[in-house]
């Protein structure tokens, strides 16, 4: 008997299994292929705009992704440094092979965690509660909770031109049995699509025709625990498509499975294929591409920005029009992949299924895209599976607390009709939800649960203490005014800056520079919290509240939001409906008092 079974060992499954086992629950991590643990089948990088915030939050709670990328990075850059700190986002090129190997070692070394190869075919339920799973070999494995983190493997299909076949990413096996079981349990499945570019042999690339993109110096780590000074070892390179590229794509657009109707799944709006970009943005005569190393021990490089599902002959022609890729040898073709996923509105913000005790979902099965979104859901699902087993309250991370909370609220409240990608623009409180203060926001929560270590908490306390000391040092108005000038840093205003940790220096500088804005943001958060804290009873007879519009009644009755705030963000629920609901709640409370 296991306490928790995690199905799938991608980025969601790894974090879920580590969270559950580190909380001392006997955990089984079951994966189709032990050689594909923490696989990076698409981009060989971690972080990016909005996504870097998620990695920092996973780390702050006690997760592994930040440690893993710090230990295996090839290059690191802080994005959006020309803008304010709310949108600064860390991104690192990963050595994808080293990343996998290190995560493999971490998992196999973790106490209370068993890692096995196998395929789950059925989730077993009795009286609305999870009791285990069945596998393709006929084995029944009992468990008290199950986390489904199957990624893009459910009935997955690879498409290149007019050719398609059932397979997972990079030619791995698909999982063909679990979809039917999920449907039998009442989950509505949808088909989503994602894609990946071709890989090219680095020895066939002419970098002289491209623009080198070095990493930052010094390198800022993802993990709040990383002390070692990290070094960039590789460069990336910038190049562009051109009219010749676009002419080839337009001439063959009828052969694209996206436009011929061969692809049925919905693709990611913010990660379009090159043929989609050429079609949608016909006024642009070029699109930027980045050449990125996949591993220090590989000759393969990734062509970021040029994913495609065009036929093989078209791919060779269009890639060879790109400056620097005229003689490029394509080691792997670009392809699209379709897969089954659930409607995340069937989940609560804790990622627990509404109708089954002990069943959780995390990652692309829930309608998201990206390694970071998956890892963030994984750690939350792992924590809440343990909370469920321990008969403790589920951990709900709210929108004013974290990007994880923004994502889970969007998914479970609004749902998504396409693969969901995290962006800073999705967070209304992004000035507060910065990546530099993820530890301040979330480490106390992770520590109280038992996941964030004492060392992590001690480091946070030191950072907070040093930040407060620095703010006191810059206590006169002249210094504060000077620090608000863009070219002035806190190091200019104190004599012994080396006595303070870089993280404390940056934290103090941000708090002083943006003090007025932060005060306004805190006021907005308090107002929003009042609405979020107004919990909605789950037995409200929405269909009988005549003042609500019919659409709002139907949506509220179906989705049963947990709070007034969540109700206000649901599609089909207007501000007027929220006002009606507020009045109804007050009248109901008065009636109970009589």
C-alpha positions as CSV (number, residue, x, y, z in Angstrom):
1,X,0.0,0.0,0.0
2,X,1.3,3.4,-1.0
3,X,0.1,6.7,0.4
4,X,0.5,8.4,-2.9
5,X,0.9,7.2,-6.5
6,X,2.1,9.7,-9.1
7,X,1.5,8.7,-12.7
8,X,4.1,10.3,-15.0
9,X,7.7,11.5,-14.3
10,X,7.8,14.7,-16.3
11,X,8.3,18.0,-14.6
12,X,5.0,17.9,-12.8
13,X,5.4,14.3,-11.7
14,X,8.9,14.8,-10.4
15,X,7.9,17.7,-8.2
16,X,4.7,16.0,-7.0
17,X,6.6,12.8,-6.1
18,X,9.4,14.7,-4.3
19,X,6.9,16.9,-2.3
20,X,4.9,13.9,-1.2
21,X,7.9,11.8,-0.2
22,X,9.7,14.6,1.5
23,X,6.6,15.0,3.6
24,X,7.2,11.4,4.7
25,X,4.4,9.7,2.7
26,X,5.2,6.4,1.0
27,X,5.1,7.4,-2.6
28,X,5.3,5.6,-5.9
29,X,6.4,7.4,-9.1
30,X,5.3,5.4,-12.1
31,X,6.6,6.3,-15.5
32,X,6.3,4.9,-19.0
33,X,10.1,5.1,-19.5
34,X,12.7,5.5,-16.7
35,X,15.1,7.0,-19.3
36,X,12.6,9.8,-19.9
37,X,12.5,11.2,-16.4
38,X,12.4,15.1,-16.5
39,X,12.7,14.9,-20.3
40,X,12.9,18.2,-22.1
41,X,11.3,17.2,-25.4
42,X,11.0,20.8,-26.6
43,X,13.0,23.9,-25.6
44,X,16.2,23.1,-23.6
45,X,15.7,25.9,-21.1
46,X,14.0,26.8,-17.8
47,X,12.4,30.1,-16.9
48,X,11.5,33.1,-19.1
49,X,8.9,35.8,-18.7
50,X,6.4,34.8,-16.0
51,X,7.8,31.3,-16.0
52,X,10.9,32.3,-14.1
53,X,8.6,33.5,-11.3
54,X,7.0,30.0,-11.1
55,X,10.5,28.4,-10.8
56,X,11.4,30.7,-8.0
57,X,8.0,30.0,-6.2
58,X,8.5,26.2,-6.6
59,X,12.0,26.7,-5.1
60,X,10.6,28.8,-2.2
61,X,8.1,26.1,-1.3
62,X,10.9,23.5,-1.2
63,X,10.8,22.1,-4.7
64,X,13.7,20.9,-6.9
65,X,13.5,22.6,-10.3
66,X,15.6,25.6,-9.2
67,X,18.3,23.5,-7.7
68,X,18.4,21.3,-10.8
69,X,18.7,24.1,-13.3
70,X,21.4,25.9,-11.3
71,X,23.4,22.7,-11.2
72,X,23.1,22.0,-15.0
73,X,22.8,25.4,-16.7
74,X,24.8,26.4,-19.8
75,X,23.9,30.1,-19.9
76,X,21.7,32.4,-17.9
77,X,20.1,35.8,-18.6
78,X,17.7,38.1,-16.7
79,X,15.0,39.2,-19.1
80,X,13.2,42.5,-19.2
81,X,15.9,44.4,-17.3
82,X,15.0,47.6,-19.2
83,X,11.6,47.5,-17.4
84,X,10.6,47.5,-13.7
85,X,11.3,44.7,-11.3
86,X,7.8,43.3,-11.5
87,X,8.6,41.8,-14.9
88,X,12.2,40.9,-14.5
89,X,12.3,37.2,-15.3
90,X,15.3,34.7,-15.1
91,X,15.9,32.3,-17.9
92,X,18.6,29.7,-18.2
93,X,19.7,27.4,-21.0
94,X,19.8,23.8,-19.6
95,X,22.1,21.0,-20.4
96,X,19.1,18.8,-21.0
97,X,21.0,15.6,-20.6
98,X,22.6,16.6,-17.3
99,X,19.3,18.0,-16.1
100,X,17.7,14.6,-16.6
101,X,20.5,12.7,-15.0
102,X,20.6,14.9,-12.0
103,X,16.8,14.7,-11.4
104,X,17.1,10.9,-11.9
105,X,19.7,10.7,-9.1
106,X,17.6,13.0,-6.8
107,X,14.5,10.8,-7.2
108,X,16.2,7.5,-6.7
109,X,18.0,8.9,-3.6
110,X,14.9,10.3,-2.0
111,X,13.6,8.5,1.2
112,X,10.0,7.3,1.1
113,X,10.0,7.3,-2.8
114,X,9.9,4.3,-5.1
115,X,10.4,4.9,-8.8
116,X,9.2,2.3,-11.3
117,X,8.6,1.8,-15.0
118,X,5.1,0.9,-16.0
119,X,1.8,2.2,-17.5
120,X,-1.3,3.0,-15.5
121,X,-4.4,1.9,-17.3
122,X,-7.1,2.5,-14.6
123,X,-7.7,4.6,-11.6
124,X,-9.6,2.6,-9.0
125,X,-12.4,4.2,-7.1
126,X,-14.7,3.0,-4.4
127,X,-17.5,5.1,-2.9
128,X,-16.1,8.2,-4.5
129,X,-12.6,7.7,-3.0
130,X,-9.4,6.6,-4.7
131,X,-8.1,3.2,-3.7
132,X,-5.3,2.6,-6.2
133,X,-4.5,2.0,-9.8
134,X,-4.2,-0.9,-12.3
135,X,-1.3,-1.3,-14.8
136,X,-0.9,-2.9,-18.2
137,X,0.6,-6.0,-16.7
138,X,-2.6,-6.5,-14.7
139,X,-1.1,-5.5,-11.4
140,X,-3.3,-3.7,-8.9
141,X,-1.4,-1.1,-6.7
142,X,-3.4,0.2,-3.7
143,X,-3.0,3.8,-2.7
144,X,-4.8,6.5,-0.7
145,X,-4.3,9.2,-3.3
146,X,-3.3,9.4,-7.0
147,X,-1.8,12.3,-8.9
148,X,-2.2,12.2,-12.6
149,X,0.7,13.9,-14.3
150,X,0.7,12.3,-17.7
151,X,1.9,15.2,-19.7
152,X,1.3,15.0,-23.5
153,X,1.3,11.1,-23.6
154,X,-2.4,10.3,-23.5
155,X,-3.3,9.0,-26.9
156,X,-0.6,11.2,-28.3
157,X,-0.1,11.5,-32.1
158,X,2.9,12.9,-34.0
159,X,2.1,14.8,-37.2
160,X,4.6,15.8,-40.0
161,X,2.9,17.0,-43.2
162,X,0.5,14.3,-44.3
163,X,2.1,11.6,-42.2
164,X,1.0,10.8,-38.6
165,X,1.5,8.0,-36.2
166,X,0.7,7.3,-32.5
167,X,3.7,8.2,-30.4
168,X,4.8,10.3,-27.6
169,X,7.4,13.1,-27.8
170,X,10.8,12.3,-29.4
171,X,9.5,8.9,-30.6
172,X,8.6,7.6,-27.1
173,X,5.6,5.3,-26.5
174,X,2.2,6.9,-26.0
175,X,-0.2,6.0,-23.1
176,X,-3.3,4.7,-24.9
177,X,-5.4,3.2,-22.1
178,X,-5.9,5.8,-19.4
179,X,-8.0,8.2,-21.5
180,X,-10.9,5.8,-21.6
181,X,-10.8,5.3,-17.9
182,X,-10.9,9.1,-17.3
183,X,-13.9,9.4,-19.6
184,X,-15.6,6.5,-17.7
185,X,-15.0,8.4,-14.5
186,X,-16.8,11.4,-16.0
187,X,-14.0,13.6,-17.2
188,X,-14.6,15.4,-20.5
189,X,-11.4,15.1,-22.6
190,X,-10.2,17.5,-25.2
191,X,-7.4,17.4,-27.8
192,X,-4.7,20.0,-27.5
193,X,-1.7,20.4,-29.7
194,X,1.9,21.6,-29.3
195,X,4.9,21.5,-31.5
196,X,8.7,21.6,-31.6
197,X,11.3,22.9,-34.1
198,X,13.9,20.8,-35.9
199,X,17.3,20.1,-34.3
200,X,20.4,20.8,-36.4
201,X,24.0,19.5,-36.2
202,X,26.1,22.3,-34.8
203,X,29.0,21.4,-37.1
204,X,26.8,22.5,-40.1
205,X,25.9,25.9,-38.6
206,X,27.7,29.1,-39.8
207,X,27.7,31.2,-36.7
208,X,29.5,34.0,-38.5
209,X,26.2,35.0,-40.1
210,X,24.5,35.2,-36.7
211,X,24.6,37.5,-33.7
212,X,26.1,36.1,-30.6
213,X,24.0,36.3,-27.4
214,X,26.2,35.9,-24.3
215,X,24.8,35.3,-20.9
216,X,24.8,37.7,-17.9
217,X,27.8,38.2,-15.6
218,X,27.4,37.7,-12.8
219,X,24.9,34.9,-13.1
220,X,21.9,35.1,-10.7
221,X,20.8,31.6,-9.6
222,X,17.2,30.3,-9.5
223,X,17.4,28.7,-6.1
224,X,17.5,30.7,-3.0
225,X,19.9,28.0,-1.6
226,X,22.5,28.2,-4.3
227,X,25.7,29.7,-2.9
228,X,28.1,28.7,-5.7
229,X,29.0,31.4,-8.2
230,X,27.6,30.0,-11.5
231,X,29.3,30.5,-14.8
232,X,28.1,30.7,-18.4
233,X,29.8,28.1,-20.6
234,X,27.9,28.6,-23.9
235,X,26.6,31.3,-26.1
236,X,23.3,31.4,-28.0
237,X,22.9,33.0,-31.4
238,X,20.3,35.3,-33.0
239,X,19.2,35.0,-36.6
240,X,16.1,35.8,-38.7
241,X,13.7,34.3,-41.2
242,X,13.4,36.3,-44.5
243,X,11.3,36.7,-47.6
244,X,12.7,33.5,-49.1
245,X,11.6,31.5,-46.0
246,X,8.2,33.0,-46.1
247,X,7.8,32.4,-49.8
248,X,8.5,28.7,-49.3
249,X,6.0,28.5,-46.5
250,X,3.2,30.3,-48.4
251,X,3.8,28.2,-51.5
252,X,3.3,25.0,-49.4
253,X,0.7,26.3,-46.9
254,X,-1.9,23.8,-48.4
255,X,0.4,21.0,-47.3
256,X,0.5,22.1,-43.7
257,X,-1.6,19.9,-41.5
258,X,-2.6,22.9,-39.5
259,X,-4.3,24.4,-42.6
260,X,-5.4,21.2,-44.3
261,X,-7.5,20.1,-41.2
262,X,-5.3,17.1,-40.4
263,X,-4.6,18.6,-37.0
264,X,-7.7,18.7,-34.8
265,X,-6.2,19.8,-31.5
266,X,-6.0,23.4,-30.3
267,X,-2.5,24.9,-30.3
268,X,-0.8,27.4,-27.9
269,X,-1.6,31.0,-28.9
270,X,1.7,32.3,-27.5
271,X,3.9,29.6,-29.1
272,X,2.8,29.5,-32.7
273,X,4.4,27.5,-35.5
274,X,6.5,29.3,-38.1
275,X,3.7,28.7,-40.7
276,X,1.2,30.2,-38.4
277,X,3.3,33.2,-37.8
278,X,3.8,33.8,-41.5
279,X,0.1,33.4,-42.1
280,X,-1.1,35.5,-39.2
281,X,1.5,38.3,-39.4
282,X,1.7,38.7,-43.2
283,X,3.0,42.3,-42.8
284,X,6.2,41.1,-41.1
285,X,9.1,40.3,-43.5
286,X,11.1,38.5,-40.8
287,X,10.8,36.6,-37.5
288,X,13.6,36.2,-35.0
289,X,15.1,32.8,-34.3
290,X,17.6,31.8,-31.6
291,X,20.0,28.9,-32.0
292,X,20.5,27.2,-28.6
293,X,22.7,24.4,-27.4
294,X,20.9,21.3,-26.1
295,X,23.7,19.8,-24.1
296,X,27.5,20.0,-23.6
297,X,27.8,16.4,-24.8
298,X,25.6,16.8,-27.9
299,X,26.1,18.1,-31.4
300,X,22.4,19.0,-31.6
301,X,21.2,22.6,-31.4
302,X,17.6,23.8,-31.0
303,X,16.1,26.4,-33.4
304,X,13.9,28.5,-31.1
305,X,11.0,30.2,-32.9
306,X,10.7,27.8,-35.9
307,X,8.5,25.0,-34.7
308,X,6.6,23.4,-37.6
309,X,4.6,20.5,-38.8
310,X,5.3,21.0,-42.5
311,X,6.3,18.0,-44.7
312,X,9.9,16.9,-44.6
313,X,10.9,18.3,-48.0
314,X,9.5,21.7,-47.1
315,X,11.3,21.7,-43.8
316,X,14.7,21.2,-45.4
317,X,14.0,24.0,-47.9
318,X,12.7,26.6,-45.4
319,X,15.4,26.0,-42.8
320,X,18.1,26.4,-45.5
321,X,16.9,29.9,-46.3
322,X,17.9,31.1,-42.8
323,X,21.2,33.0,-42.6
324,X,23.7,30.6,-41.0
325,X,21.6,27.5,-41.7
326,X,22.2,27.3,-45.5
327,X,24.1,24.1,-45.1
328,X,22.4,22.9,-41.9
329,X,21.9,19.2,-41.4
330,X,18.6,18.5,-39.7
331,X,19.2,15.7,-37.2
332,X,15.5,15.7,-36.1
333,X,12.5,17.0,-38.0
334,X,10.1,19.5,-36.5
335,X,6.7,18.0,-35.6
336,X,3.3,18.7,-34.0
337,X,1.9,16.5,-31.3
338,X,-1.7,16.1,-30.3
339,X,-2.8,14.7,-27.0
340,X,-5.8,14.3,-24.6
341,X,-6.3,16.6,-21.6
342,X,-9.0,17.3,-19.1
343,X,-11.1,20.5,-18.5
344,X,-9.4,22.0,-15.5
345,X,-12.7,23.4,-14.3
346,X,-13.3,19.9,-13.0
347,X,-10.7,20.6,-10.4
348,X,-10.6,22.8,-7.3
349,X,-7.8,25.4,-6.8
350,X,-6.0,22.7,-4.8
351,X,-5.9,20.7,-8.0
352,X,-8.1,18.0,-6.4
353,X,-10.9,16.6,-8.6
354,X,-14.3,17.8,-7.6
355,X,-16.0,14.4,-7.6
356,X,-13.4,12.0,-6.2
357,X,-11.6,12.1,-2.8
358,X,-7.8,11.7,-3.3
359,X,-7.6,12.3,-7.0
360,X,-5.3,15.2,-8.2
361,X,-4.1,16.4,-11.6
362,X,-1.0,18.4,-12.5
363,X,0.8,19.6,-15.7
364,X,-0.2,19.4,-19.3
365,X,-3.0,16.9,-18.5
366,X,-4.7,20.0,-16.9
367,X,-4.5,22.1,-20.0
368,X,-1.2,24.0,-19.5
369,X,2.0,24.2,-21.6
370,X,5.5,24.4,-20.3
371,X,7.9,22.7,-17.9
372,X,7.6,25.5,-15.3
373,X,3.8,25.5,-15.2
374,X,3.9,21.7,-14.8
375,X,6.4,21.8,-12.0
376,X,4.4,24.5,-10.1
377,X,1.2,22.4,-10.3
378,X,3.2,19.3,-9.4
379,X,4.5,20.6,-6.1
380,X,1.0,21.9,-5.2
381,X,-0.7,18.6,-6.0
382,X,2.0,16.7,-4.1
383,X,1.4,18.9,-1.0
384,X,-2.3,18.6,-1.2
385,X,-2.3,14.9,-1.7
386,X,-0.5,14.6,1.6
387,X,-2.8,17.2,3.2
388,X,-5.8,15.0,2.0
389,X,-4.3,11.8,3.5
390,X,-3.5,13.6,6.8
391,X,-7.0,15.0,6.9
392,X,-5.7,18.6,6.9
393,X,-7.0,21.6,5.1
394,X,-6.0,21.8,1.4
395,X,-3.3,24.4,0.6
396,X,-4.9,27.1,-1.6
397,X,-2.5,29.6,-3.0
398,X,-4.4,32.8,-4.0
399,X,-3.9,35.3,-6.7
400,X,-2.5,37.9,-4.3
401,X,0.0,35.4,-2.9
402,X,1.7,33.8,-5.9
403,X,1.9,33.2,-9.6
404,X,1.0,29.6,-8.8
405,X,-2.2,31.0,-7.3
406,X,-2.9,33.1,-10.4
407,X,-2.5,30.0,-12.6
408,X,-4.6,27.6,-10.6
409,X,-7.3,30.2,-10.2
410,X,-7.3,30.9,-13.9
411,X,-7.4,27.2,-14.8
412,X,-10.1,26.1,-12.3
413,X,-12.2,29.2,-12.4
414,X,-12.1,30.4,-16.0
415,X,-10.8,27.2,-17.7
416,X,-8.8,27.3,-20.9
417,X,-9.6,26.6,-24.5
418,X,-5.9,26.4,-25.5
419,X,-2.7,25.3,-23.8
420,X,-2.3,27.8,-20.9
421,X,1.0,29.7,-20.6
422,X,2.0,31.8,-17.6
423,X,2.8,35.5,-18.4
424,X,3.4,38.4,-16.0
425,X,0.4,40.2,-17.6
426,X,-2.0,37.5,-16.1
427,X,-1.2,38.7,-12.6
428,X,-3.0,41.9,-11.5
429,X,-0.7,42.2,-8.4
430,X,2.5,41.6,-10.3
431,X,4.3,44.5,-8.6
432,X,4.0,42.5,-5.4
433,X,4.5,39.1,-6.9
434,X,8.1,39.6,-8.0
435,X,10.6,36.8,-8.4
436,X,13.0,38.4,-6.0
437,X,10.5,38.1,-3.0
438,X,9.1,34.6,-3.8
439,X,10.9,33.3,-0.7
440,X,9.4,36.0,1.5
441,X,5.9,35.2,0.2
442,X,6.0,31.4,0.2
443,X,8.9,29.9,2.2
444,X,7.0,30.4,5.6
445,X,4.1,28.4,4.1
446,X,6.4,25.7,2.8
447,X,8.2,25.5,6.2
448,X,4.9,25.3,8.2
449,X,3.8,22.4,6.0
450,X,7.2,20.7,6.5
451,X,8.5,20.9,3.0
452,X,10.8,23.9,3.1
453,X,13.9,23.1,5.2
454,X,15.1,24.8,8.4
455,X,18.1,26.0,6.4
456,X,15.9,27.6,3.9
457,X,13.9,29.4,6.6
458,X,17.0,30.6,8.4
459,X,18.3,32.1,5.1
460,X,15.1,33.9,4.6
461,X,15.2,35.3,8.2
462,X,18.7,36.5,7.5
463,X,17.6,38.2,4.3
464,X,14.7,39.9,5.9
465,X,16.9,41.1,8.8
466,X,19.5,42.5,6.5
467,X,16.9,44.1,4.3
468,X,15.4,45.9,7.3
469,X,18.9,47.1,8.4
470,X,19.6,48.5,4.9
471,X,16.2,50.4,4.8
472,X,17.1,52.0,8.2
473,X,20.5,53.0,6.8
474,X,18.7,54.8,3.9
475,X,16.4,56.6,6.3
476,X,16.8,60.3,5.3
477,X,14.8,61.8,2.5
478,X,17.9,62.9,0.5
479,X,19.2,59.4,0.2
480,X,15.8,58.0,-0.6
481,X,15.3,60.6,-3.3
482,X,18.7,59.8,-4.8
483,X,18.0,56.1,-4.8
484,X,14.8,56.6,-6.8
485,X,16.9,57.8,-9.7
486,X,17.4,55.0,-12.3
487,X,21.2,55.3,-12.4
488,X,21.6,55.1,-8.6
489,X,21.9,51.8,-6.8
490,X,22.0,51.1,-3.0
491,X,25.7,50.3,-3.2
492,X,26.3,54.0,-4.1
493,X,24.8,55.1,-0.8
494,X,26.3,52.8,1.8
495,X,29.9,52.2,2.8
496,X,30.0,48.5,3.6
497,X,27.8,46.9,0.9
498,X,29.9,43.8,0.9
499,X,28.7,43.0,4.4
500,X,25.2,42.3,3.0
501,X,23.9,39.5,0.8
502,X,23.1,40.6,-2.8
503,X,19.5,39.4,-2.4
504,X,19.1,41.7,0.6
505,X,20.6,44.7,-1.2
506,X,18.2,44.2,-4.2
507,X,15.3,43.7,-1.9
508,X,16.0,46.9,0.1
509,X,16.6,48.9,-3.1
510,X,13.3,47.8,-4.6
511,X,11.3,48.5,-1.4
512,X,12.8,52.0,-1.3
513,X,12.6,52.9,-5.0
514,X,9.0,51.7,-5.4
515,X,7.7,52.5,-1.9
516,X,4.8,54.6,-3.1
517,X,3.7,52.1,-5.7
518,X,4.0,49.2,-3.2
519,X,1.8,51.0,-0.7
520,X,-0.9,51.4,-3.4
521,X,-0.5,47.7,-4.4
522,X,-0.9,46.6,-0.8
523,X,-4.2,48.6,-0.6
524,X,-5.5,46.9,-3.7
525,X,-4.5,43.5,-2.3
526,X,-6.4,44.2,0.9
527,X,-9.5,45.1,-1.1
528,X,-9.2,42.0,-3.3
529,X,-8.7,39.9,-0.2
530,X,-11.9,41.0,1.3
531,X,-13.7,39.6,-1.7
532,X,-11.6,36.5,-1.8
533,X,-12.3,35.8,1.9
534,X,-16.0,36.0,1.3
535,X,-16.5,32.3,1.0
536,X,-19.5,30.9,-0.9
537,X,-21.4,28.0,0.6
538,X,-21.4,25.0,-1.8
539,X,-25.2,24.5,-1.5
540,X,-26.3,28.0,-2.8
541,X,-29.4,27.4,-5.0
542,X,-28.1,29.6,-7.8
543,X,-30.8,28.5,-10.2
544,X,-33.4,29.9,-7.8
545,X,-31.8,33.4,-7.5
546,X,-34.0,35.2,-10.1
547,X,-32.0,38.4,-10.1
548,X,-29.0,36.6,-11.5
549,X,-28.8,36.4,-15.3
550,X,-29.6,33.0,-16.7
551,X,-26.0,32.5,-18.0
552,X,-24.6,33.4,-14.6
553,X,-26.9,31.0,-12.8
554,X,-25.9,28.2,-15.1
555,X,-22.2,28.9,-14.8
556,X,-22.3,29.3,-11.0
557,X,-24.4,26.2,-10.5
558,X,-22.0,24.1,-12.6
559,X,-18.7,25.4,-11.3
560,X,-19.6,26.3,-7.7
561,X,-16.8,28.8,-7.1
562,X,-15.2,28.8,-3.6
563,X,-15.3,32.5,-3.0
564,X,-17.0,35.7,-4.3
565,X,-13.6,36.7,-5.8
566,X,-13.4,33.5,-7.8
567,X,-17.0,34.0,-9.0
568,X,-16.2,37.5,-10.2
569,X,-13.5,36.1,-12.5
570,X,-15.7,33.4,-14.1
571,X,-16.7,33.9,-17.8
572,X,-20.3,34.7,-18.0
573,X,-20.5,36.3,-14.6
574,X,-20.8,40.1,-14.7
575,X,-20.1,42.7,-12.0
576,X,-23.9,43.1,-11.7
577,X,-24.2,39.4,-11.0
578,X,-21.5,39.7,-8.3
579,X,-23.5,42.6,-6.7
580,X,-26.7,40.4,-6.8
581,X,-24.8,37.6,-5.2
582,X,-23.4,39.9,-2.5
583,X,-26.9,41.1,-1.6
584,X,-28.2,37.6,-1.6
585,X,-25.5,36.5,0.9
586,X,-26.2,39.4,3.2
587,X,-29.9,38.6,3.2
588,X,-29.3,34.9,3.8
589,X,-27.0,35.8,6.8
590,X,-29.7,38.1,8.2
591,X,-32.4,35.4,7.8
592,X,-30.2,33.0,9.7
593,X,-29.9,35.5,12.6
594,X,-33.6,35.8,13.0
